[in-house]
Amino acid sequence: MSDVAIGIDVGGTKALALLVARDGRVLGEVNAPTPHDDQLAAGEATTRVLADQVQTLCRSLRLDPADIPIGLGLPGMMRRDGRLAYAPNLQSASGAELGVQLSSLLGSSLVVVDNDANCAALAEHEWGAARGVRDFVMVTLGTGIGGGVFVDDRLVRGQSGFAGEIGHMVVVADGAPCPCGGRGCWERYASGGGLQRLVGQAAREGRLEELVRARGGAENLRPEDLTESARRGSSGAQALLCEMGWWLALGLSNLSAILDCGHFVIGGGLSSAADLFLPTTREALSQLVEGYRARPTITVATSLFGPRSGAMGATLVAFERLA
């Protein structure tokens, strides 16, 4: 039984790998851009990056990668048999068995896979902002929006394993195009990718003139530029983050109506700027949720682990399934 495990959160933009002890201490960390190479077999480019991350972490403590439990948290529709059925924000890996591929590269039989937001939910339930909470929804704000749903103290996986694809709830009929092929999906308005779209739209409408000049053109604007500008007091940037906060509240209100959920945990890369948009989200919930005053208090908390939640949860999956 290993005293350490590696968890990798594979997102549409980057892959974060952590080496973690059984008590939750992080012993090593490696980041890498997620490749989107359509010239190789499905998932091959991604698997090579993940193998490099594992080997880098193992070298730091002189560990053999074949002896270390490894958990992969993957974005999109994860089948119960471990295949990534469809990943809108990582389409070059759709259909791939990344766990099998990584096992082959490392010569390991200790690789397990799960959905990335499910991993984040498990980490927050075990160690973080949802510890002791029986019913909650984990909402990860990254390139898209992922979800992990706990009901009666158990993770809901659904018939095929696809439960929690909350980012693809439609919030605007015939709205903004989504990488999934649909239109008006929640993640086109309230994720990192959605914020990028809102930033571009605002720049074209002349609402971010100072920031556009500073970055040398609207095409150079990134969500990070917006959050930095908002922290420096830009009213335009702050207003746009409030707009995103309202869209986040709209999706949460739908989830409240469906699940009667009283607790949400907000994680993912965008959660590092939660102080800039969650006040708007919480205020808007009181207006958007059916019978808000008749319900117990609905809480919206930030993840204890922030962008690390998915990778932390992936180590937990590895420890539990490979014990």
Secondary structure, 3 states (H helix, E strand, C coil): CCCEEEEEEECCCEEEEEEEECCCCEEEEEEEECCCCCCCCCCHHHHHHHHHHHHHHHHHCCCCHHHCCEEEEECCEECCCCCEEECCCCHHHCCCCHHHHHHHHHCCCCEEEEEHHHHHHHHHHHHCCCCCCCCEEEEEECCCEEEEEEECCEECCCCCCCCCCHHHCECCCCCCECCCCCECECHHHHCHHHHHHHHHHHHHCCCCHHHHHHHCCHHHCCHHHHHHHHHCCCHHHHHHHHHHHHHHHHHHHHHHHHHCCCEEEEECHHHHHHHHHHHHHHHHHHHHCCCHHHCCCCEEEECCCHHHHHHHHHHHHHHHHCC
